[in-house]
Amino acid sequence: MNQSSIACHQIPGLNILVDGFKFASPTVSAYFLTHAHADHWAGLDRATVSCDVYMTVVTHRLVQHRMNHIDEKLVHHIEKEQPIVLDTERARIRVTPVDANHCLGAVILVFEVWFAETKDQRQKLFLDENPRIFVHTGDMRFSESVHCASETLQRVREAGADTLWLDTTYAAVPRFPTRQAAIQEAVDHCIQHERQVPSSVLFVVCTYLIGKEQVLLAIARALGMKIFLDPRKNALLTAMGLSAECLKLFTSNPYETRLHVQRMGWCGDVWPYFQPRYGRMTSHVARHAAGELGNTGVDSSTSAGGDDDVEDDVEFVPPLPTAAKAPAAAVAAFAATGSPVGAPAHIQHSKAAGADTSSHTLHQQSIERIVAIVPTGWAIKTKPPRRTMSWTGPLQTPSNSAGSSAGADRDLEHVIHLVPYSEHSCGDELHEFVSWLRPAKMEPIVYSGAAHKRRIQHAFRGDISRTAAKAKFINGLFGSVAASAPSRSPPRLLASSIPPPPVAHGAGGGSSDGTPRRASTASAAEALQSDVVVLSDSSDDDWGKAPAALSPPARPGAGGAKRRRQPQPAVQPTPSPEKHQRTLTSLLRPRT
């Protein structure tokens, strides 16, 4: 998310920030956090928050695991499709969270704002008038079954949103496979390897601290294995409120399962293109064979790769010293069966326990292939044949004798599968969402600069409601919007407020009895009402055509003697009401 401009975070006319803790100040009246990814709560760990902070229960639990200096009295929980009402000095605000279909606890925020100077005015507007509507998506993955079925978004679609802040992380990517299809692809890869080399494959799934849980659970159920997690990620997933059935699949013992979890970027950098690092995979198998993983399998050399859910570079937990060994019985049992053995959760070792070094060799020989699954949206930039990479390299075995320092080498297969699984919307899904919601304005929240932002807005120009945008512009010509408090709906133009057009003379300008004919003021008012106010009866197809050209004014002295050119005044005179009328009628005239 763009953190360089407050425009991506501040609701217009209000001191309310969404995911904008880097812009914290004493003048802010409320903060909203859409979800618990690091690029959205950035600044919260350093900001001095002295006002209310609103977030979901799950997001609050996850944030508590990342920092503990927030005053819990200031945190207020919000629930999906459950509106809350806030009062400020200038407005009354109704905020309704909507499921973002992103990570657990992520929401879209819908702000309905009634601007007024006094409490009585706000109460009257709250009951009688339409509000201004602002929608902030945070991070989202558009789904017709989730968002088009939301009662809140349906109401916003009917009323019309003023501004939509849109997650444009993958706006340049045309399409993604559905999440269900991507999960099935990852499951099929794992099942294929397990059938080829039964009980001799070590699976590693790369994820973030938060996110990709559906991929993990689907692979675990398909393989019938538990998921090895380090204590920190285990605690985070527990805080998410997963079911007891899901929690039973997690273990902190790396020798109880052949399905491990590493953080994104462990087996290779994913941005700007995938660069595999097979050495880390070899090291993981070697440490696993030697019993050196302990209760954490995290590699200290892990580097975070840029991806769809940008997380910080904090490691889960530091790896244990190499002196820590697993019990010989657990290693030998795993080597013999290749299946869960129910080893103790906290593995310790000492020389007094009498570890059998030969069991380490047996365990090492049981792993013939290591398969890494990388579920990332950036995989879509790689053509399907190149999403699977493999390499066979040597793996040094431990010595079988106490007097030898090294053993024989054998080959280890390394396989990496890039799976185009994303929790963000692709370009086609974003266009579908914006064209369905039809806001008057769209603001991207992920862009690299002003030029990039303009290109994104230009790409979505055909999806926004140009009728509403043009109505707002036309009414702004008369100063009606600027003269009053901010309002979403443009003021209705009455026939009495339109200046009468000039009397038409000449050929075709008179009636049958020869008297001058005046254009109908009522018909002009009806045209304005039908095109500006009743937006649902207007057609957006007409706005893409060029406006009809106005008749050029007659040249002074045409047909007679040339006149001396008069000097132009320094200040242009104010246009007459008649000129305003002709321009307005021409702009709103239906195109043929």
C-alpha positions as CSV (number, residue, x, y, z in Angstrom):
1,M,0.0,0.0,0.0
2,N,1.2,3.5,-0.8
3,Q,2.5,5.1,2.4
4,S,3.9,8.3,0.8
5,S,0.7,10.2,0.4
6,I,-2.0,10.8,3.0
7,A,-4.6,11.0,0.1
8,C,-4.8,7.2,0.2
9,H,-5.8,7.2,3.8
10,Q,-7.8,10.2,4.8
11,I,-11.6,10.4,4.3
12,P,-12.4,13.8,2.6
13,G,-13.6,16.4,5.0
14,L,-12.9,14.3,8.1
15,N,-9.9,13.7,10.4
16,I,-10.3,10.0,10.0
17,L,-7.4,7.8,8.6
18,V,-7.6,4.3,7.2
19,D,-4.4,2.3,7.5
20,G,-2.5,5.6,7.9
21,F,-0.6,5.3,11.2
22,K,2.4,6.9,9.5
23,F,0.5,10.1,9.3
24,A,-0.6,10.0,13.0
25,S,-1.1,13.4,14.6
26,P,-3.1,14.9,17.5
27,T,-5.7,16.3,15.2
28,V,-6.8,12.8,14.0
29,S,-10.2,11.8,15.6
30,A,-10.2,8.1,14.7
31,Y,-8.1,5.4,13.0
32,F,-9.4,2.3,11.1
33,L,-7.2,-0.7,10.4
34,T,-8.5,-3.0,7.5
35,H,-6.3,-6.0,8.3
36,A,-3.1,-7.1,10.0
37,H,-0.5,-7.1,7.2
38,A,2.6,-5.1,7.9
39,D,2.2,-2.6,5.0
40,H,-1.1,-1.5,6.4
41,W,-0.3,-1.2,10.1
42,A,3.0,0.4,9.3
43,G,3.7,3.2,11.8
44,L,1.5,1.8,14.5
45,D,4.5,0.4,16.3
46,R,6.0,3.9,16.5
47,A,3.0,6.2,16.5
48,T,1.6,7.7,19.6
49,V,-2.1,6.9,19.3
50,S,-4.3,9.0,21.6
51,C,-7.7,8.4,19.9
52,D,-10.0,5.5,19.1
53,V,-8.7,2.7,16.8
54,Y,-11.3,0.4,15.1
55,M,-10.5,-3.1,13.8
56,T,-12.0,-6.6,13.8
57,V,-11.4,-9.0,16.6
58,V,-9.1,-11.2,14.6
59,T,-7.0,-8.3,13.4
60,H,-6.7,-7.1,17.0
61,R,-5.4,-10.5,18.1
62,L,-2.9,-10.6,15.3
63,V,-1.7,-7.1,16.0
64,Q,-1.3,-8.0,19.7
65,H,1.2,-10.6,18.7
66,R,3.3,-8.1,16.8
67,M,3.3,-5.2,19.3
68,N,2.0,-4.6,22.8
69,H,2.3,-0.9,23.4
70,I,-1.2,0.1,22.2
71,D,-3.6,1.2,24.9
72,E,-6.3,-1.5,24.8
73,K,-8.9,1.0,26.1
74,L,-8.7,2.8,22.7
75,V,-9.3,-0.3,20.6
76,H,-12.9,-0.9,19.5
77,H,-14.0,-4.1,17.6
78,I,-16.1,-3.9,14.5
79,E,-18.0,-6.8,12.9
80,K,-18.8,-7.5,9.3
81,E,-22.1,-6.0,8.1
82,Q,-22.6,-4.4,11.5
83,P,-22.6,-0.6,11.2
84,I,-21.3,1.8,13.8
85,V,-22.2,5.5,14.1
86,L,-19.6,8.2,14.9
87,D,-20.2,11.9,15.6
88,T,-17.7,14.6,14.9
89,E,-17.9,18.4,15.0
90,R,-18.8,18.6,11.3
91,A,-20.5,15.3,10.5
92,R,-22.3,12.2,11.5
93,I,-20.7,9.0,10.1
94,R,-22.0,5.5,9.7
95,V,-19.2,2.9,9.1
96,T,-20.0,-0.6,7.9
97,P,-17.3,-3.3,7.5
98,V,-17.7,-5.8,4.6
99,D,-15.8,-9.0,4.0
100,A,-12.7,-8.3,1.9
101,N,-12.1,-11.9,0.9
102,H,-8.4,-11.4,1.6
103,C,-6.8,-12.8,4.8
104,L,-8.6,-13.6,8.0
105,G,-10.0,-10.5,9.6
106,A,-9.7,-8.3,6.5
107,V,-12.6,-5.9,5.8
108,I,-13.7,-3.3,3.3
109,L,-14.9,-0.1,5.0
110,V,-17.9,1.8,3.8
111,F,-18.3,5.4,5.1
112,E,-21.6,7.1,4.9
113,V,-21.2,10.8,5.9
114,W,-23.7,13.5,6.6
115,F,-22.1,16.9,6.8
116,A,-23.7,19.6,9.0
117,E,-22.7,22.3,11.4
118,T,-25.0,21.5,14.3
119,K,-26.2,18.3,16.0
120,D,-29.8,19.1,15.1
121,Q,-28.9,19.5,11.4
122,R,-26.9,16.2,11.4
123,Q,-29.8,14.4,13.0
124,K,-32.2,15.7,10.4
125,L,-29.9,14.9,7.5
126,F,-29.3,11.4,9.0
127,L,-33.0,10.7,8.7
128,D,-34.0,12.6,5.5
129,E,-31.1,13.2,3.2
130,N,-28.7,11.0,1.2
131,P,-25.1,10.9,2.5
132,R,-21.8,11.1,0.8
133,I,-20.4,7.6,0.4
134,F,-16.7,6.7,0.5
135,V,-15.5,3.1,0.1
136,H,-12.0,1.9,1.1
137,T,-11.2,-1.6,0.1
138,G,-7.8,-2.1,1.9
139,D,-6.6,-5.4,0.3
140,M,-9.3,-7.5,-1.3
141,R,-9.9,-10.4,-3.7
142,F,-13.1,-9.7,-5.6
143,S,-15.7,-12.5,-5.6
144,E,-19.2,-12.1,-7.0
145,S,-20.6,-14.5,-4.4
146,V,-19.1,-12.4,-1.6
147,H,-19.3,-8.8,-2.6
148,C,-22.3,-8.7,-5.0
149,A,-24.3,-10.5,-2.3
150,S,-23.4,-8.0,0.4
151,E,-26.4,-5.9,1.4
152,T,-24.1,-3.0,2.3
153,L,-22.4,-2.9,-1.1
154,Q,-25.8,-3.3,-2.9
155,R,-27.0,-0.2,-1.0
156,V,-23.9,1.7,-2.0
157,R,-24.4,0.6,-5.7
158,E,-27.9,1.9,-5.7
159,A,-27.1,5.2,-3.9
160,G,-23.8,5.9,-5.7
161,A,-20.4,6.1,-4.1
162,D,-18.5,9.4,-4.3
163,T,-15.0,7.9,-4.1
164,L,-13.6,4.3,-4.2
165,W,-10.1,3.6,-2.9
166,L,-9.2,0.5,-4.7
167,D,-6.5,-2.2,-4.1
168,T,-4.6,-2.0,-7.4
169,T,-1.7,-4.4,-6.4
170,Y,-2.2,-6.5,-9.5
171,A,-4.1,-4.0,-11.7
172,A,-1.6,-4.7,-14.6
173,V,-2.1,-8.5,-14.4
174,P,-5.1,-9.4,-16.7
175,R,-6.3,-12.5,-14.9
176,F,-5.7,-15.0,-12.2
177,P,-7.0,-18.6,-11.8
178,T,-9.6,-18.8,-9.0
179,R,-8.3,-19.5,-5.6
180,Q,-10.0,-22.9,-5.7
181,A,-8.2,-23.8,-8.9
182,A,-4.8,-22.6,-7.6
183,I,-5.2,-24.6,-4.4
184,Q,-6.1,-27.7,-6.4
185,E,-3.0,-27.2,-8.6
186,A,-0.8,-27.2,-5.4
187,V,-2.5,-30.3,-4.1
188,D,-2.1,-32.1,-7.4
189,H,1.7,-31.4,-7.4
190,C,2.1,-32.8,-3.9
191,I,0.0,-35.9,-4.6
192,Q,2.0,-36.6,-7.8
193,H,5.4,-36.5,-5.9
194,E,4.1,-38.6,-3.1
195,R,3.0,-41.3,-5.6
196,Q,6.4,-41.2,-7.4
197,V,8.6,-41.5,-4.3
198,P,6.3,-42.8,-1.5
199,S,7.3,-41.7,2.0
200,S,10.6,-40.2,0.8
201,V,9.5,-36.6,-0.1
202,L,9.9,-33.6,2.3
203,F,7.3,-31.0,1.4
204,V,7.9,-27.3,2.2
205,V,5.2,-24.6,1.7
206,C,6.4,-21.0,1.7
207,T,3.9,-18.5,3.3
208,Y,3.8,-15.3,5.2
209,L,3.2,-14.9,8.9
210,I,-0.4,-14.1,7.9
211,G,-2.0,-15.5,4.8
212,K,-2.0,-18.7,2.6
213,E,-3.7,-20.7,5.3
214,Q,-6.2,-22.3,2.9
215,V,-3.3,-23.7,0.8
216,L,-1.7,-25.2,3.9
217,L,-4.8,-26.9,5.2
218,A,-5.8,-28.2,1.8
219,I,-2.3,-29.9,1.2
220,A,-2.3,-31.3,4.8
221,R,-5.8,-32.9,4.3
222,A,-4.9,-34.3,0.9
223,L,-1.6,-35.9,2.1
224,G,-3.0,-36.9,5.5
225,M,-0.1,-35.2,7.3
226,K,0.2,-32.6,10.1
227,I,1.8,-29.2,9.4
228,F,5.1,-28.3,11.2
229,L,5.0,-24.7,12.3
230,D,7.4,-22.8,14.5
231,P,5.9,-21.6,17.8
232,R,5.3,-18.0,16.6
233,K,3.3,-18.9,13.6
234,N,1.5,-21.5,15.6
235,A,0.5,-18.9,18.1
236,L,-0.7,-16.5,15.3
237,L,-2.8,-19.2,13.6
238,T,-4.3,-20.1,17.0
239,A,-5.2,-16.4,17.5
240,M,-7.1,-16.3,14.2
241,G,-9.9,-18.3,15.7
242,L,-9.5,-21.4,13.5
243,S,-11.6,-24.4,14.3
244,A,-10.4,-27.2,16.6
245,E,-10.2,-29.5,13.6
246,C,-7.7,-27.2,11.9
247,L,-5.7,-26.7,15.1
248,K,-5.2,-30.4,15.4
249,L,-3.3,-30.4,12.1
250,F,-0.5,-28.2,13.6
251,T,2.6,-29.4,15.3
252,S,5.8,-27.9,16.6
253,N,7.7,-31.1,16.1
254,P,9.5,-31.3,12.7
255,Y,10.0,-35.1,13.0
256,E,6.2,-35.7,13.3
257,T,5.5,-34.8,9.7
258,R,7.0,-34.4,6.3
259,L,5.0,-31.2,5.6
260,H,7.0,-28.1,6.8
261,V,6.4,-24.4,6.5
262,Q,9.0,-21.7,5.7
263,R,8.5,-18.0,5.1
264,M,8.1,-16.6,1.6
265,G,11.4,-16.1,-0.2
266,W,13.1,-19.0,1.6
267,C,13.6,-21.1,-1.6
268,G,14.2,-18.1,-3.9
269,D,13.5,-14.5,-4.4
270,V,10.1,-14.0,-6.2
271,W,10.6,-10.4,-7.3
272,P,11.2,-9.1,-10.0
273,Y,11.5,-12.7,-11.3
274,F,12.0,-16.0,-9.5
275,Q,15.6,-16.8,-8.6
276,P,15.8,-20.3,-7.0
277,R,18.1,-20.9,-4.1
278,Y,18.6,-24.6,-3.9
279,G,21.3,-24.3,-1.3
280,R,18.8,-23.5,1.4
281,M,16.7,-26.6,0.4
282,T,19.8,-28.8,0.6
283,S,20.7,-27.3,4.0
284,H,17.2,-27.9,5.4
285,V,17.3,-31.6,4.4
286,A,20.8,-31.9,5.9
287,R,19.8,-30.3,9.2
288,H,16.6,-32.4,9.2
289,A,18.6,-35.6,8.7
290,A,21.1,-34.7,11.4
291,G,18.3,-33.9,13.9
292,E,19.3,-30.3,14.2
293,L,16.0,-28.6,13.5
294,G,14.8,-28.8,17.1
295,N,11.5,-27.0,17.4
296,T,12.1,-24.6,14.6
297,G,12.9,-25.2,11.0
298,V,13.4,-21.5,10.1
299,D,16.5,-20.7,8.2
300,S,18.3,-17.6,9.5
301,S,19.3,-16.7,6.0
302,T,15.8,-16.2,4.9
303,S,15.1,-13.1,2.9
304,A,11.7,-11.7,2.2
305,G,10.6,-11.5,-1.4
306,G,8.3,-8.9,-2.8
307,D,4.9,-10.4,-3.2
308,D,1.2,-9.7,-3.0
309,D,1.1,-9.6,0.8
310,V,4.2,-7.7,1.8
311,E,5.5,-8.7,5.2
312,D,8.4,-7.4,7.3
313,D,11.7,-9.2,7.5
314,V,11.4,-10.4,11.1
315,E,12.2,-14.0,11.3
316,F,9.9,-16.4,13.2
317,V,12.4,-17.4,15.8
318,P,16.2,-17.8,15.7
319,P,17.4,-21.4,14.8
320,L,18.7,-23.5,17.6
321,P,22.4,-24.1,17.9
322,T,23.8,-27.0,15.8
323,A,24.6,-28.9,19.1
324,A,20.9,-29.5,19.6
325,K,20.0,-33.0,18.4
326,A,16.8,-35.0,18.1
327,P,16.2,-38.2,20.1
328,A,17.6,-41.2,18.3
329,A,14.4,-43.2,18.7
330,A,12.3,-40.5,17.0
331,V,14.8,-40.2,14.1
332,A,15.1,-44.0,13.7
333,A,11.3,-44.5,13.7
334,F,10.8,-41.7,11.1
335,A,13.5,-43.2,9.0
336,A,11.9,-46.6,9.1
337,T,8.3,-45.6,8.4
338,G,8.3,-42.1,6.9
339,S,5.1,-41.4,8.7
340,P,4.2,-39.4,11.9
341,V,5.8,-41.0,14.9
342,G,4.4,-38.9,17.7
343,A,7.7,-37.5,19.0
344,P,7.8,-35.1,21.9
345,A,6.9,-31.5,21.1
346,H,10.1,-30.1,22.6
347,I,13.0,-32.1,21.3
348,Q,16.2,-32.1,23.5
349,H,19.3,-34.2,23.3
350,S,22.4,-34.8,25.3
351,K,25.3,-37.2,25.0
352,A,24.2,-38.9,28.1
353,A,21.1,-40.1,26.3
354,G,23.2,-42.3,24.1
355,A,22.1,-41.2,20.6
356,D,22.6,-43.7,17.8
357,T,24.5,-42.0,15.0
358,S,23.6,-44.7,12.6
359,S,19.9,-43.6,12.9
360,H,20.9,-40.2,11.4
361,T,22.1,-41.9,8.2
362,L,18.9,-44.0,7.9
363,H,16.9,-40.8,8.4
364,Q,18.9,-39.0,5.8
365,Q,18.5,-41.7,3.2
366,S,14.7,-41.7,3.7
367,I,14.5,-38.2,2.1
368,E,15.2,-38.5,-1.6
369,R,13.4,-35.4,-2.8
370,I,12.5,-32.0,-1.4
371,V,9.5,-30.2,-3.0
372,A,8.8,-26.5,-2.3
373,I,5.4,-25.0,-3.0
374,V,5.4,-21.2,-3.5
375,P,1.9,-19.9,-3.7
376,T,2.3,-16.3,-5.0
377,G,0.5,-14.0,-7.4
378,W,3.8,-13.1,-9.0
379,A,3.9,-16.6,-10.4
380,I,1.5,-15.5,-13.1
381,K,4.3,-13.5,-14.7
382,T,6.2,-16.8,-15.3
383,K,4.9,-19.0,-18.2
384,P,3.4,-22.3,-17.1
385,P,6.3,-24.5,-18.4
386,R,8.8,-22.5,-16.3
387,R,6.7,-22.5,-13.1
388,T,8.3,-25.9,-12.2
389,M,12.0,-25.9,-11.6
390,S,14.2,-28.8,-10.6
391,W,17.8,-29.5,-9.9
392,T,19.6,-32.6,-8.6
393,G,22.6,-31.9,-6.4
394,P,24.8,-33.7,-3.9
395,L,23.9,-34.1,-0.2
396,Q,26.7,-35.0,2.1
397,T,25.7,-37.8,4.6
398,P,26.9,-37.8,8.2
399,S,29.6,-40.2,9.2
400,N,28.6,-43.6,10.4
401,S,31.7,-43.8,12.7
402,A,32.7,-41.6,15.5
403,G,36.2,-41.3,14.1
404,S,35.3,-40.1,10.6
405,S,34.5,-36.5,9.9
406,A,32.5,-36.9,6.7
407,G,30.5,-39.6,5.0
408,A,29.5,-40.4,1.4
409,D,27.6,-38.1,-0.9
410,R,24.4,-38.9,-2.6
411,D,22.0,-37.0,-4.9
412,L,19.0,-35.1,-3.7
413,E,16.3,-34.0,-6.0
414,H,15.1,-30.4,-5.6
415,V,11.8,-29.3,-7.1
416,I,10.1,-25.9,-6.9
417,H,6.5,-25.3,-8.0
418,L,5.3,-21.7,-8.4
419,V,1.5,-21.7,-8.0
420,P,-0.4,-18.5,-9.1
421,Y,-2.4,-18.3,-5.8
422,S,-3.2,-14.7,-4.9
423,E,-5.3,-13.1,-2.2
424,H,-5.5,-9.9,-4.3
425,S,-7.7,-9.1,-7.3
426,C,-6.4,-9.3,-10.8
427,G,-7.1,-6.6,-13.4
428,D,-10.2,-8.3,-14.8
429,E,-11.7,-8.8,-11.4
430,L,-11.0,-5.1,-10.5
431,H,-12.7,-3.9,-13.7
432,E,-15.7,-6.1,-12.9
433,F,-15.9,-4.8,-9.4
434,V,-15.6,-1.1,-10.3
435,S,-18.1,-1.4,-13.2
436,W,-20.5,-3.2,-10.9
437,L,-20.2,-0.6,-8.1
438,R,-20.1,2.4,-10.5
439,P,-18.4,5.1,-8.2
440,A,-18.1,8.7,-9.4
441,K,-14.3,8.5,-8.7
442,M,-11.7,5.8,-8.3
443,E,-8.4,6.3,-6.4
444,P,-5.7,3.6,-6.5
445,I,-3.9,2.8,-3.2
446,V,-1.0,0.9,-4.7
447,Y,1.1,2.8,-7.2
448,S,4.7,3.9,-7.6
449,G,4.3,7.6,-8.4
450,A,2.0,10.3,-9.8
451,A,2.4,9.1,-13.4
452,H,1.7,5.5,-12.5
453,K,-1.4,6.7,-10.6
454,R,-2.7,8.6,-13.6
455,R,-2.2,5.5,-15.9
456,I,-4.2,3.3,-13.5
457,Q,-7.1,5.9,-13.3
458,H,-7.0,6.2,-17.1
459,A,-7.4,2.4,-17.4
460,F,-10.5,2.5,-15.2
461,R,-12.1,5.6,-16.8
462,G,-14.7,3.4,-18.6
463,D,-15.8,1.7,-15.4
464,I,-16.7,4.7,-13.2
465,S,-20.1,6.4,-13.4
466,R,-19.4,9.2,-15.9
467,T,-23.0,10.4,-15.5
468,A,-22.5,11.1,-11.8
469,A,-19.1,12.6,-12.4
470,K,-20.4,14.9,-15.1
471,A,-23.4,15.9,-13.1
472,K,-21.1,16.9,-10.2
473,F,-18.9,19.0,-12.6
474,I,-21.9,20.7,-14.2
475,N,-23.4,21.7,-10.9
476,G,-20.0,23.0,-9.8
477,L,-20.2,25.6,-12.6
478,F,-23.0,27.3,-10.8
479,G,-21.3,27.2,-7.5
480,S,-24.1,25.4,-5.8
481,V,-21.9,22.7,-4.3
482,A,-19.2,25.0,-3.0
483,A,-21.8,27.3,-1.4
484,S,-23.3,24.6,0.8
485,A,-22.0,21.8,3.0
486,P,-20.6,18.9,1.1
487,S,-23.3,16.7,-0.4
488,R,-23.2,13.6,-2.5
489,S,-26.3,14.3,-4.6
490,P,-26.1,17.4,-6.8
491,P,-28.8,20.0,-6.0
492,R,-31.9,19.7,-8.1
493,L,-32.1,22.4,-10.8
494,L,-35.6,24.0,-10.9
495,A,-37.1,25.7,-14.0
496,S,-37.4,29.0,-12.1
497,S,-33.6,29.0,-11.5
498,I,-32.7,28.8,-15.2
499,P,-32.3,32.2,-17.0
500,P,-34.5,32.5,-20.1
501,P,-32.8,32.2,-23.4
502,P,-32.7,35.1,-25.8
503,V,-35.5,35.7,-28.3
504,A,-34.7,34.0,-31.7
505,H,-35.2,36.2,-34.8
506,G,-34.7,35.6,-38.5
507,A,-35.6,32.7,-40.8
508,G,-37.3,29.8,-39.0
509,G,-37.4,31.8,-35.8
510,G,-41.0,33.0,-35.9
511,S,-44.3,31.4,-35.4
512,S,-47.0,30.9,-38.0
513,D,-48.4,34.3,-37.3
514,G,-45.1,36.0,-37.8
515,T,-44.4,36.8,-34.1
516,P,-41.0,36.1,-32.6
517,R,-40.8,32.6,-30.9
518,R,-39.1,32.1,-27.5
519,A,-37.5,28.8,-26.6
520,S,-39.4,26.8,-24.0
521,T,-37.9,27.3,-20.5
522,A,-39.8,24.3,-19.2
523,S,-38.4,21.9,-21.8
524,A,-34.8,23.0,-21.0
525,A,-35.5,22.4,-17.3
526,E,-36.9,19.0,-18.1
527,A,-33.8,18.1,-20.1
528,L,-31.6,19.2,-17.2
529,Q,-33.7,17.2,-14.7
530,S,-33.6,14.0,-16.7
531,D,-29.9,14.2,-17.4
532,V,-28.4,15.6,-14.2
533,V,-30.7,14.7,-11.3
534,V,-32.3,11.4,-12.4
535,L,-29.1,9.6,-12.9
536,S,-30.6,6.2,-13.2
537,D,-32.5,7.3,-16.3
538,S,-29.4,8.5,-18.1
539,S,-27.3,6.5,-20.5
540,D,-23.6,6.4,-20.1
541,D,-23.1,5.4,-23.7
542,D,-23.8,8.9,-24.9
543,W,-21.0,10.5,-22.8
544,G,-18.2,9.1,-24.9
545,K,-19.2,11.1,-28.0
546,A,-17.8,14.5,-28.8
547,P,-20.2,17.4,-27.9
548,A,-21.9,19.3,-30.7
549,A,-20.0,22.3,-31.8
550,L,-21.4,25.7,-30.9
551,S,-22.2,28.1,-33.7
552,P,-19.3,30.6,-34.1
553,P,-20.3,34.2,-33.3
554,A,-20.7,36.6,-36.2
555,R,-17.5,38.5,-37.1
556,P,-17.8,42.2,-36.4
557,G,-18.3,44.3,-39.6
558,A,-18.9,41.2,-41.8
559,G,-20.1,42.3,-45.2
560,G,-19.3,46.0,-44.7
561,A,-16.3,48.3,-44.2
562,K,-13.5,47.1,-42.0
563,R,-13.6,48.4,-38.5
564,R,-10.7,49.4,-36.4
565,R,-9.8,46.6,-33.9
566,Q,-10.6,47.5,-30.4
567,P,-8.0,46.8,-27.7
568,Q,-9.0,43.9,-25.4
569,P,-9.7,44.7,-21.8
570,A,-7.2,43.5,-19.2
571,V,-10.0,41.6,-17.3
572,Q,-12.5,39.5,-19.3
573,P,-16.1,40.3,-18.5
574,T,-18.3,37.8,-16.7
575,P,-20.1,35.6,-19.1
576,S,-23.8,36.4,-19.5
577,P,-26.5,34.0,-18.2
578,E,-27.5,33.4,-21.8
579,K,-24.0,32.1,-22.6
580,H,-24.1,29.8,-19.5
581,Q,-27.4,28.5,-20.7
582,R,-26.3,27.7,-24.2
583,T,-23.1,26.0,-23.0
584,L,-25.0,23.9,-20.4
585,T,-27.7,22.9,-22.9
586,S,-25.1,21.8,-25.4
587,L,-23.2,19.7,-22.9
588,L,-26.3,17.9,-21.7
589,R,-27.9,17.4,-25.1
590,P,-28.2,13.7,-25.9
591,R,-25.8,12.7,-28.7
592,T,-27.1,11.0,-31.8
